[in-house]
Amino acid sequence: MHIPERLLLGPGPSMIAPRVMRAMASPVLSHLDPDLMTMMDDVRARLARLFQAPDDALTIAMSGTGTSGMEAMIANLVSDGTRVLVVTTGYFGDRLADICRRYGATITHVSAEWGRAIDPAAVKSALRSSGTKGIEIVAAVHAETSTGVLNPIEDIATAAREHGALMLVDAVTSLGGHPLDADGWGLDAVYSCTQKCVGAPSGMSPVLWSARARAKKEPCRSFYLDLDLLEAYWLQRKYHHTLSSTMIYALHEALTMIEEEGLEARWERHRRNHLTLAKGLEAMGLSLLPPESERLWTLNAVKVPPGVDEAAVRRALLTKYSIEIGAGLGPLAGKIWRVGLMGASSSPSSILIFLGALEHVLRDAGHACPPGAGVAAAAAAG
Ligand SMILES: Cc1ncc(COP(=O)(O)O)c(C=O)c1O
């Protein structure tokens, strides 16, 4: 088996710290082993701190990737005719709407063009005009990975609360990289993933389930995603499924690293490195898609210069330099590259290696820039 070593700078997965990889080499425990259960209790407590969860919330990790958390939140809150307002500003907002539809929701859309954040006034106005039989759930993506845009979740959640609706949030590309305060912002159902800013491989989906959400829980059509059954397993040790102890070790070690670094220091690292990359790109004549005030720190949507074959650039980065970046999705296919700086991938050295390689690949693709300009500007900024 030959697995190449990549520098992972796409939309996820991100690089994994060696100590997280080592944790996964520990002996397997059964899903009901008391020592594993003790570790799961600790994971719950660490997740509560990471989400900044209210005291009465349940915080666990679903077995599955981010989409399992997404579907779990919907499967436990939505049934035929549930009125959901879905904020769509890109590919993952569309996925939220798709899954809500599959569970029978009556959907109201509030959208922004791809590359822009939602204006909270548009959400407020849609809530007002939803009338007496109003919206029951507002669902939105915090960090839209397809466009590199940060949505103003705190303001949207305030509007939802004033309307008496629950707030469901996708924090897949924000948890651990951008400030998120579930208690302070009044969030009810939040899901994320392990492979981006949290620092473990893909395979689990941390979720937060508030007491307000629990009070409005629907009978869940999915056995695997039923949060009552999962709570009974995580808290009362009642068998539900054969949880992977290996994934729990990885998540536990990654969460420990987050607390060692400190949440605020971690957010600041993601902010600083994003700004450093932006400076380097600018010096190379490249720019980012979203306006400055709406940009993610975790995922950079870089505009492809006119005349450059975007796929050829990605291919050359991968084959010549073993660096992965992502392509644009949907209407942005061929128009942007998606450069992730998340978790262990968010580092000054990743940025300098990437900018150096990009300069050479871009020159071959017909976009010349002053030699060393990107690296020099990033080094000066960092
Ligand atoms: C914002 C967002 N939501 C949901 C998902 C789905 O997560 P997963 O691919 O881990 O199932 C992703 C994946 O990139 C994402 O970026």
Ligand as a Chemical Component Dictionary entry (heavy atoms), coordinates in Angstrom:
data_LIG
# 
_chem_comp.id                   LIG 
_chem_comp.type                 NON-POLYMER 
_chem_comp.pdbx_formal_charge   0 
_chem_comp.three_letter_code    LIG 
# 
loop_
_chem_comp_atom.comp_id 
_chem_comp_atom.atom_id 
_chem_comp_atom.alt_atom_id 
_chem_comp_atom.type_symbol 
_chem_comp_atom.charge 
_chem_comp_atom.model_Cartn_x 
_chem_comp_atom.model_Cartn_y 
_chem_comp_atom.model_Cartn_z 
_chem_comp_atom.pdbx_ordinal 
LIG C1 C1 C 0 -20.784 23.661 5.398 1  
LIG C2 C2 C 0 -20.798 22.171 5.235 2  
LIG N1 N1 N 0 -21.861 21.472 5.641 3  
LIG C3 C3 C 0 -21.919 20.134 5.539 4  
LIG C4 C4 C 0 -20.898 19.415 4.957 5  
LIG C5 C5 C 0 -20.983 17.942 4.842 6  
LIG O1 O1 O 0 -20.026 17.346 5.648 7  
LIG P1 P1 P 0 -19.444 15.886 5.330 8  
LIG O2 O2 O 0 -18.826 15.939 3.978 9  
LIG O3 O3 O 0 -18.461 15.692 6.448 10 
LIG O4 O4 O 0 -20.584 14.939 5.397 11 
LIG C6 C6 C 0 -19.759 20.096 4.507 12 
LIG C7 C7 C 0 -18.635 19.376 3.887 13 
LIG O5 O5 O 0 -17.689 19.934 3.419 14 
LIG C8 C8 C 0 -19.717 21.506 4.638 15 
LIG O6 O6 O 0 -18.644 22.193 4.235 16 
# 
loop_
_chem_comp_bond.comp_id 
_chem_comp_bond.atom_id_1 
_chem_comp_bond.atom_id_2 
_chem_comp_bond.value_order 
_chem_comp_bond.pdbx_ordinal 
LIG C1 C2 SING 1  
LIG C2 N1 SING 2  
LIG C2 C8 DOUB 3  
LIG N1 C3 DOUB 4  
LIG C3 C4 SING 5  
LIG C4 C5 SING 6  
LIG C4 C6 DOUB 7  
LIG C5 O1 SING 8  
LIG O1 P1 SING 9  
LIG P1 O2 DOUB 10 
LIG P1 O3 SING 11 
LIG P1 O4 SING 12 
LIG C6 C7 SING 13 
LIG C6 C8 SING 14 
LIG C7 O5 DOUB 15 
LIG C8 O6 SING 16 
# 
